[in-house]
């Protein structure tokens, strides 16, 4: 396999203990990345864990303006890798995570590689409940999504917690700053990226061996909040396709009407009244988020390099 430069990108927001665990899991990778870039997305600078042992050159960058997509866009031009592995700060990558994706790097048709996301604590009933949600069930066999078989309404290639993206395959506008954490829409940024990658001819591969564990909230109120936000962000994504992607409008409308007729709109794991509220909130959230990300707004502050470390010999 031809050697390809690989960057790991982790965006974080005021979770130092979780970040330390996440970075430790990256240090344990059997396929070593060429660099690790951590973006602190928040009002004040942070620091890397003092006890961290670097296996790869590591940089900490501060991006003050909130928004996961905004943080990724801020540092995307300075990443050195041909491929970029994206990991949430409250996730832990299995030691073979990067090795499982690396055999796809030489496939020129592939623009993105995904993998399963499992509960961090399998002994916790609420964590296990997350893995039982219909859209969070991951198959045990490899899947390949192409322009011929991808359905923007039904296909679920993966989750933003576990992505490896070809640097050059990113959409021309970068990560969608009108979707995702830190916006009124809360999430669905990865679903729009999947849609746009496929629209421009790229393939997406789901690799079942590229496993990442994620820390999910526990308790009924946190569960309902997460399911509400999942439904609302899904509604915002559908509103984007329906209202602003002209080639998708009729297909999206038919899909929404069909899902409503079957009673399958929104997350069935929450009460119907909350589901309806979430579906109504989605288009409003999209409008608010797009207004914030509108062209001509004052540009966000430039990212600031806070810390840089070299591997210890």
MOTARA-V846650 format. One record per residue. N is the residue number from 0. RES is the residue in one small letter. SS is DSSP state (H for helix, E for strand, C for the rest). Layout:
n->[N;N]
res->[RES;RES]
ss->[SS;SS]
This chain:
n->[0;1;2;3;4;5;6;7;8;9;10;11;12;13;14;15;16;17;18;19;20;21;22;23;24;25;26;27;28;29;30;31;32;33;34;35;36;37;38;39;40;41;42;43;44;45;46;47;48;49;50;51;52;53;54;55;56;57;58;59;60;61;62;63;64;65;66;67;68;69;70;71;72;73;74;75;76;77;78;79;80;81;82;83;84;85;86;87;88;89;90;91;92;93;94;95;96;97;98;99;100;101;102;103;104;105;106;107;108;109;110;111;112;113;114;115;116;117;118;119;120;121;122;123;124;125;126;127;128;129;130;131;132;133;134;135;136;137;138;139;140;141;142;143;144;145;146;147;148;149;150;151;152;153;154;155;156;157;158;159;160;161;162;163;164;165;166;167;168;169;170;171;172;173;174;175;176;177;178;179;180;181;182;183;184;185;186;187;188;189;190;191;192;193;194;195;196;197;198;199;200;201;202;203;204;205;206;207;208;209;210;211;212;213;214;215;216;217;218;219;220;221;222;223;224;225;226;227;228;229;230;231;232;233;234;235;236;237;238;239;240;241;242;243;244;245;246;247;248;249;250;251;252;253;254;255;256;257;258;259;260;261;262;263;264;265;266;267;268;269;270;271;272;273;274;275;276;277;278;279;280;281;282;283;284;285;286;287;288;289;290;291;292;293;294;295;296;297;298;299;300;301;302;303;304;305;306;307;308;309;310;311;312]
res->[x;x;x;x;x;x;x;x;x;x;x;x;x;x;x;x;x;x;x;x;x;x;x;x;x;x;x;x;x;x;x;x;x;x;x;x;x;x;x;x;x;x;x;x;x;x;x;x;x;x;x;x;x;x;x;x;x;x;x;x;x;x;x;x;x;x;x;x;x;x;x;x;x;x;x;x;x;x;x;x;x;x;x;x;x;x;x;x;x;x;x;x;x;x;x;x;x;x;x;x;x;x;x;x;x;x;x;x;x;x;x;x;x;x;x;x;x;x;x;x;x;x;x;x;x;x;x;x;x;x;x;x;x;x;x;x;x;x;x;x;x;x;x;x;x;x;x;x;x;x;x;x;x;x;x;x;x;x;x;x;x;x;x;x;x;x;x;x;x;x;x;x;x;x;x;x;x;x;x;x;x;x;x;x;x;x;x;x;x;x;x;x;x;x;x;x;x;x;x;x;x;x;x;x;x;x;x;x;x;x;x;x;x;x;x;x;x;x;x;x;x;x;x;x;x;x;x;x;x;x;x;x;x;x;x;x;x;x;x;x;x;x;x;x;x;x;x;x;x;x;x;x;x;x;x;x;x;x;x;x;x;x;x;x;x;x;x;x;x;x;x;x;x;x;x;x;x;x;x;x;x;x;x;x;x;x;x;x;x;x;x;x;x;x;x;x;x;x;x;x;x;x;x;x;x;x;x;x;x;x;x;x;x]
ss->[C;C;C;C;C;E;E;E;E;E;E;E;C;C;C;H;H;H;H;H;H;H;H;H;H;H;H;C;C;C;C;C;C;C;E;E;E;E;E;E;E;C;C;C;C;C;C;C;C;C;C;C;C;C;C;C;E;E;E;E;E;E;E;C;C;C;C;H;H;H;H;H;H;H;H;H;C;C;C;C;C;C;E;E;E;E;E;E;C;C;E;E;E;C;C;C;H;H;H;H;H;H;C;C;C;C;C;C;C;E;E;E;E;E;C;C;E;E;E;C;C;C;C;C;H;H;H;H;H;H;H;C;C;H;H;H;C;C;C;C;C;C;E;E;E;C;C;C;C;C;C;C;C;C;C;C;C;C;C;C;C;E;E;E;E;E;H;H;H;C;C;C;C;C;C;C;C;C;C;C;C;C;C;C;C;C;C;C;H;H;H;H;H;H;H;H;H;H;H;C;C;C;E;E;E;E;C;C;C;C;C;E;E;E;C;C;C;C;C;H;H;H;H;H;H;H;H;H;H;H;H;H;H;H;H;H;H;H;H;H;H;H;H;H;C;H;H;H;H;H;H;H;H;H;H;H;H;H;H;H;H;H;C;C;C;C;C;C;C;C;C;H;H;H;H;H;H;H;H;H;H;H;H;H;H;H;H;H;H;H;H;H;C;C;C;C;C;C;C;C;C;C;C;E;E;E;E;E;E;C;C;C;C]
